[in-house]
Amino acid sequence: MEIAIGIPAYNEEKNIASIILKLKKITNKIIICDDGSNDLTGKIAKELGAIVIKHEKNLGYGSGIRSIFLKAKELNVDVLVTFDADGQHRIEDIETVLTPIKNYSADIVIGSRFLNDEDTREIPEYRKIGIKAITKLTNASLNEKLTDSQSGFRAYNQNVLKEITPSDQGMGVSTEILIKANSKKFKIIEVPIKVLYDGDTSTHNPVSHGTSVILSTMKFISIEHPLKFYGIPGLTFLITGLFFIVWTIQIFGESRQIITNISLIGIGATILGTILIVTAILLFSLVTVVRERE
């Protein structure tokens, strides 16, 4: 199999050379997306023989993954492995991630940090909580339940590269790919990996990162399952609103008085429920038409 290893990188001049030199033992197709770095990341990668994609400004992790996907398609490789540039992933785990692809037992393989309890001790506690919360939200739209939906250490076979083109510019791209892959019935599995934490090397603010991923996840869930995402809450609000309206009418019939709070809740919930139900129907119809044309 012809393997490409893609690395989104932003100001990683301190790590990129050693990573590329080690990866050359596995493949000569190393794709570095220099996402608007203002250091020597791109220059070092190019001099070491990597295929460098240059973003003139920092567009975000998702844009880096998108560019790597497009380049991998162009190169017509059999497998794409995505690998972080911060030095936390181990080169020796690449074979672990590749094996199910080589054996044709999976379309996407995720290197999970949570399949081995001993390997989670070095992970900062706030990260564990955030990743597990986002993974639970992601699992609501997946047939196969995962333990680490946010791992950037993955392998994709050629079928996935042909069928999926990421669009999210931020950290939500990891969830986007999984939701799209699930809708196309691709087989997703996890394998255990070990992540090396030398202090907290993340360059992303945990609050903004988490918020971005959650909003992105909700966006893609709403597109994939509009009737559930909008329809069920809409029906709940509509029933609640009608209950309060009937209650308001009943009180008025008995006392000739309108209880403002009860009537406003009834009207507001009914309007909101109706809007959500109409949104669910329209979005479901639109998504169905788009899929039929694909």
C-alpha positions in Angstrom: 0.0 0.0 0.0 1.1 3.5 -0.8 1.0 5.5 2.4 1.0 9.2 3.0 1.4 10.9 6.4 -0.3 14.3 6.7 0.7 16.8 9.4 -1.1 20.1 10.0 1.5 22.4 11.5 1.5 25.9 12.9 4.8 27.3 14.3 6.3 23.9 14.9 9.9 24.5 13.9 11.2 23.0 17.1 9.5 19.6 16.4 9.0 19.3 12.6 12.6 18.2 11.6 12.9 15.3 14.0 9.3 14.1 13.1 9.9 14.2 9.4 13.3 12.4 9.7 11.6 9.6 11.7 8.6 9.4 9.4 10.8 9.0 6.3 11.5 5.4 7.5 7.9 4.7 6.9 7.1 6.6 3.7 8.5 9.3 1.4 5.1 10.9 1.0 5.0 13.2 4.0 2.5 16.1 3.6 3.0 19.1 5.8 0.3 21.8 5.8 2.1 25.0 7.0 -1.0 26.8 8.3 0.3 30.4 8.2 3.3 29.8 10.4 5.5 32.8 11.1 8.6 30.7 11.9 10.7 28.3 9.8 8.2 25.3 9.9 7.5 25.3 6.1 11.1 26.0 5.1 12.5 23.2 7.2 9.9 20.7 6.0 10.6 21.6 2.3 14.3 21.2 2.7 13.8 17.8 4.3 11.9 16.7 1.2 8.3 16.9 2.5 5.4 17.9 0.3 4.5 21.4 1.8 1.2 23.0 1.4 1.4 26.7 2.4 -1.5 28.7 3.8 -0.7 32.4 3.7 -2.5 33.0 7.0 -3.6 30.8 9.9 -6.9 29.3 8.8 -7.3 26.7 11.6 -6.8 23.0 12.2 -9.8 22.0 10.1 -8.4 23.9 7.0 -5.1 22.1 7.5 -6.8 18.7 7.5 -8.9 19.7 4.4 -5.8 20.7 2.5 -4.1 17.4 3.5 -7.1 15.4 2.3 -7.1 17.1 -1.0 -3.4 16.6 -1.5 -3.7 12.9 -0.6 -6.5 12.5 -3.2 -4.3 14.2 -5.8 -1.4 11.8 -5.0 -3.9 8.9 -5.2 -2.4 7.2 -2.1 -4.0 4.1 -0.6 -3.9 5.3 3.0 -3.6 8.6 4.7 -2.4 8.9 8.3 -2.9 12.2 10.1 -0.3 12.9 12.7 0.1 15.9 15.1 3.2 18.1 14.9 3.6 18.8 18.6 5.6 15.7 19.4 2.9 14.0 21.5 2.3 11.1 19.1 4.8 8.2 18.9 6.1 7.1 15.6 5.9 3.5 16.6 2.2 3.7 17.0 1.7 4.4 13.3 1.9 0.7 12.5 -0.8 0.0 15.1 -3.1 2.5 13.4 -2.3 1.2 9.9 -2.7 -2.6 10.6 -6.6 -2.7 10.4 -6.5 -0.7 7.1 -3.9 -3.1 5.7 -6.1 -6.0 6.8 -9.2 -4.5 5.2 -11.0 -4.7 8.5 -11.7 -0.9 8.8 -12.1 2.2 6.7 -11.1 4.6 9.4 -8.8 3.8 12.4 -8.6 6.1 15.3 -5.7 6.1 17.8 -7.5 6.3 21.1 -5.9 7.6 24.3 -8.6 6.0 26.4 -8.5 2.3 25.5 -5.8 1.6 28.1 -6.4 3.1 31.5 -2.7 3.2 32.3 -2.0 5.5 29.3 -4.5 8.1 30.6 -2.6 9.0 33.7 -0.5 11.7 32.0 -3.4 13.4 30.4 -4.5 16.6 32.2 -7.8 16.0 34.0 -9.6 18.9 32.3 -8.7 17.4 28.9 -10.1 14.0 29.9 -13.4 15.6 31.0 -13.7 17.7 27.9 -12.8 14.9 25.4 -15.2 12.4 27.1 -18.0 15.0 27.0 -17.5 15.8 23.4 -17.2 12.1 22.5 -20.5 11.3 24.2 -22.1 14.1 22.1 -20.5 12.7 18.9 -21.6 9.2 19.7 -25.2 10.3 19.6 -24.8 10.4 15.8 -22.6 7.3 15.3 -23.5 3.6 15.1 -20.2 2.6 16.7 -19.5 4.1 20.1 -16.1 5.6 20.4 -13.8 6.5 23.4 -11.8 9.3 21.7 -13.6 11.1 19.0 -11.1 14.0 19.1 -7.9 12.1 18.4 -6.0 13.6 15.5 -4.0 10.4 15.1 -6.0 8.5 12.4 -5.7 6.4 9.3 -8.1 6.7 6.3 -8.3 4.3 3.4 -8.7 5.4 -0.2 -12.5 5.0 -0.2 -12.8 7.5 2.6 -10.5 9.9 0.8 -12.6 9.7 -2.3 -16.0 10.2 -0.5 -15.2 12.7 2.2 -13.9 16.2 1.9 -13.8 18.1 5.3 -15.2 21.6 5.4 -15.0 22.7 9.0 -12.1 25.1 9.5 -11.7 24.6 13.2 -11.2 21.8 15.7 -14.7 20.4 14.9 -13.3 18.8 11.8 -12.6 15.6 13.7 -16.3 15.2 14.5 -17.4 16.3 11.1 -15.4 13.5 9.4 -16.8 10.9 11.8 -20.4 11.9 11.2 -20.0 12.0 7.5 -18.2 8.6 7.5 -21.0 7.1 9.6 -23.6 8.4 7.2 -21.7 6.7 4.3 -21.5 3.4 6.3 -17.7 3.4 6.6 -16.3 1.1 9.2 -14.7 3.0 12.1 -12.6 1.3 14.8 -10.2 2.4 17.5 -6.8 1.1 18.5 -4.9 2.0 21.7 -2.0 4.5 21.4 0.1 6.3 24.0 0.4 10.1 24.0 3.5 11.8 25.4 2.7 14.9 27.4 5.7 17.0 28.3 3.7 19.4 30.4 0.7 20.9 28.6 1.8 21.4 25.1 -1.6 22.3 23.6 -1.6 25.6 21.8 -5.4 25.9 22.0 -7.4 27.6 24.8 -9.4 24.7 26.3 -12.6 26.8 26.7 -12.6 28.1 23.1 -11.5 24.7 21.8 -14.3 22.9 23.6 -16.9 25.5 22.7 -15.8 25.3 19.0 -16.0 21.5 18.9 -19.4 21.4 20.7 -20.9 24.0 18.3 -19.5 22.2 15.3 -20.7 18.8 16.5 -24.2 20.2 17.0 -24.2 21.7 13.6 -23.3 18.4 11.9 -25.7 16.4 14.0 -28.5 18.9 13.1 -27.7 18.4 9.4 -27.5 14.6 9.6 -30.5 14.1 11.9 -32.8 17.2 11.5 -36.0 15.4 12.5 -34.4 14.3 15.8 -32.4 17.5 16.5 -35.2 20.0 15.7 -38.4 17.9 15.6 -38.3 16.3 19.0 -37.6 19.6 20.9 -40.1 21.3 18.6 -42.9 18.8 19.4 -42.1 19.1 23.2 -42.4 22.9 23.1 -45.6 22.7 21.0 -47.3 20.3 23.4 -46.1 22.4 26.4 -47.4 25.5 24.7 -50.8 24.1 23.9 -51.1 22.8 27.5 -50.5 26.3 28.9 -52.9 27.9 26.3 -55.7 25.4 27.2 -55.0 26.2 30.9 -55.2 29.9 30.2 -58.6 29.4 28.4 -59.8 27.2 31.3 -58.9 29.9 33.9 -60.5 32.6 31.7 -63.7 30.5 31.4 -63.9 30.1 35.2 -62.9 33.6 36.4 -62.9 35.8 33.3 -59.3 36.6 34.1 -56.2 36.0 31.9 -53.1 35.0 33.9 -50.4 36.9 31.9 -47.4 34.6 32.8 -49.3 31.4 31.9 -50.6 32.8 28.6 -47.2 34.2 27.6 -45.5 30.8 28.3 -48.2 29.1 26.2 -47.9 31.5 23.3 -44.1 31.6 23.4 -43.7 27.8 23.6 -46.2 27.2 20.8 -44.5 29.6 18.5 -41.1 28.2 19.2 -42.3 24.6 18.8 -43.9 25.4 15.5 -40.7 27.1 14.2 -38.6 24.1 15.2 -41.0 21.6 13.6 -41.1 23.6 10.4 -37.3 23.9 10.5 -37.0 20.1 10.9 -39.3 19.4 8.0 -37.6 21.9 5.7 -34.0 20.8 6.6 -34.9 17.1 6.3 -36.4 17.8 2.8 -33.4 19.8 1.7 -30.9 17.2 2.9 -32.9 14.4 1.3 -32.9 16.2 -2.1 -29.1 16.9 -1.9 -28.3 13.3 -1.1 -30.5 12.0 -3.9 -28.5 14.2 -6.3 -25.1 13.0 -5.1 
